[in-house]
Amino acid sequence: MAAPRRRPARRQSGAARPAPPDGERKRDATRKHLLDRALVLFQRRGVEATTMRDIARAAKLSLGAAYYYFPSKEALVFAYYEANQATLEASVATATGTPRERLGAVFHQKLRSIQAQRAMLAAIIGRLADPRDPLSALSPQQRAVRERAIAVIARAIDGAGLPAEVASLAAHALWMLQLASMLLYVYDDSPDQLRTHGLIDDALDLIVPMLPLLATPIGRTVVDRIAASLRRAGVGLPAASS
């Protein structure tokens, strides 16, 4: 009689994942090195004045190798957006307190996360404000990062007692406020950009207490009309998750 086959041991939840292969680690390290060098040059010279050859030279790589990892300067900026968003998500993942406190953590941390790249962002401010430009936060190319950013804000206002569609509209509106604060921040010459941080606190102190009004009959009428206008403009709100 054949011995019964042993079932493979089940991996316990939370068990450490296998380390990535050496080649993958090397590729990730090279990409990060290129991005770090590019951001230094973008901050110092601006995106437009920096060439891929400049970036390759600064990273001590051939031009072909630089293009292998990033096909354009725009791809490097895209990578910065994604890395910046991941950093923000990690930094506010454990934020606690009231919706106002959680929103404050998100907004202030977002500003701090772009502090080192203020000059770079100021140099491309025209492109950032143009929805037709791939580098704009409003462009189709940035949809994934944009939705992640709005989701962070939606989680921050969770618990404010808003119906799903109202909460979605509020999160979108607050994200637009965050964009406006970033535009101010890159030009803020006050010490540690405290002027912009103060404006954020004043704005949130005014706005957050008013959010529950959006769930009233009058507020819902306003929300419905705004949502319909956005849909007609092709900027419909995503379906709320249950």
N, C-alpha and C positions, 0 to 999 in steps of 0.2 A: 504494500500500500504506500502510495507516494506521500511524502511528508507535506503537511499543509503549507501553502506559500505564506510567507510573512508579509503583512502589509507594510508598505513604506511608512516610515515615521512621518507624522504630520508636523509641518513647521509650526512652532508656537507663534501666536500673534505677538508682534513686537520684536521678533528675532531679527538680528542684524542681517541686512542684505549683503550678498556677496560684493566684495570690492570690485569696481570696474576694472577692466583689463588695462594693462600698462599703456597700450596704444590710445585708448579712450581718454585716460587721464592726461596723456601728453597732448592730445588734441585740445582738450578743455583748457589746459594750462596755456597753450599757445594762443588760443582764441582770447583768453583773458588778458594775456600779455599784450596782444595787439590792441585790444580795446582800451586797456589802461594807457598805452602810449598814445593812441589816437585822442583820447580825452584830454591828455596833457596838451597836445598840440592844438586841439580845437579850442581849449580854454585860452591858450596863449595867442593864437593867430586867428581863430575863427574857423568855421567849417569850410567856408568858400575858399579861403586862402590856403588851406591845407590840401596837399595832394596825397594820393595813395602811395606815391613814391616816397614822400616825406614820412609817412607812417611806417612803411616798410623799413626805411633807413633807421628810424628811431627805434624800431623793434629788433634791428639787426637781422632782418629776414630779406629774402629776395622779393622783388615785386610780384613775381608769380605766386610765391607762397602766400603773400598778403591777400592777393585776389582769390586764392583757393579758399581761404577762410571767410573773407568778406568781399563780395563782388563789387562793392561800391562804398563810398563814404556814407551814403544814406543807410546802408546795411549796418554800419557801425553805430550810427545814431539809433537805429531800431534796436540794436542789441543793448545800447545804454538804456533806452526806455524800459525794455523787458527786465534788465537787471535792477533798475531803480524800483520798478513795481514789485519785484520779488523781495527786495530789501524792505520796502514799506510793509508788505504783507507780513513778513516775519517779525518786524518790530512792533506791530500793533496787534498781533495775534492774541496776546494775553491781556489786552487793555480791558479794564473793568470800570465799573461805576455807572453813572447815569448816561443816557444818550448824549447829553451835553458834554460830559467828561470824555466819553469815548470819541465823539466828533472832534473835540479839542485835541486829543492825542493824535488822531489821524491827520488833521490839518497841519498842526505844528510839526509833526514828524515829516510830513511830505515836504514842507519848506526846508527843513534841515537837511533832507536827503538830496536836495539840488544845490545846496550852498556852494559846494566846490565847483559846480559847473555854471554858475550865474553868468559869467562873461560869455561862455559858449552859447547859452540859451538866448542871451540878449542879442548876440550877433545874428541869430536866425529868427528873431521875433516876428518878422514879416511872414516868414514861411510857416511859423507855428500858428499864426492867426488865419491862414488861408486854407479852408477846408479842401481845396483842390490839390494842395501840396501834400505829397506822401508823408512829410515830416510833421504835419499838423496833427494835433490830438483829435481833431474832428474828421480826419480822413478815413476812407475805407481800410487803408493799410494798417491803421492803428486800432481797428475795431476790437481786437482781442484784448489788448492792453487797456483800452478804454473801458470795456465791460468789466475787467478785473478791478479797475479803480472804482467804478460805480458800485460794484459788489462789496468792496471794503466799506464804503460809506453806508450802504444798505444794512450791513451787519451792525454798524455803529448805531443806527437809529432803531434797530430791532428792540422792541419793548416800549416804543413810544405810543403803542395802541393805534396804529394806523392801518386801515385796510390795505390789502396787497397792492392795488393799482395806485392808491394814494402814496404809499411808501415808495413805490417805484418812481413816481414823478418827483417826490421829494428828494430821493437819492440823486436823480439826474440833475435837479436844480442845484443841489449842494455841490455836486461835482463841477458844475459851471462856476459856482462861487470859488471853488478850489482853483480852477484854471485862472480866474481873474486875480486871485491872490498871488499866484505864481508869477503872473505878468508884472504885478507891482513889485514883487520880491526881487526879481532880477535887477531892478533899477534902484532898489532901496539902499541909500548910502548912509542910513543911520547905523549906529554901533550894533553889530550882530543882527542887523535888519529888524530891530525891535519895533520899529514903526509898523511894519506889516504884521508881525505877530500880534501887536495890540489891536490892529484893525480886525484881525480874525476873531479875537476874543469878543470884541464889541459886536461884530456881526452875528456870531453864534448866540451871544446872550440875547440878542433881539429876535433872531429867527426861531430858535429851538422852542421857546414857549408858545410860539404861534403854530407849530406843526399840528397839534391836535385839532385846531380849527378847520384843517383840511378835511377832517372826517365828519364835520357837521353837514347838514343838508345844503347850506349855502356853499360851504367849502367843496363839497362833492360836485356841485354844479360847475364851479370854477375849474376843478380838476378835469372834469369830463370835457369841457370846452377846450382847455389847453391840450389835453391828450388828443382830441380830434384834430386840432390845428396841426399838431406835430405829425400825426399820421398823414394828413393831406400834404404836408411838406416833405414826406418821405423819411421822417425821423421818428417813426413810431416806437413806442416803448416796448421792451421785450415782455413776453408773457411772464407773469409772476409765477414763481415756483411755489408749490404748495408745501 
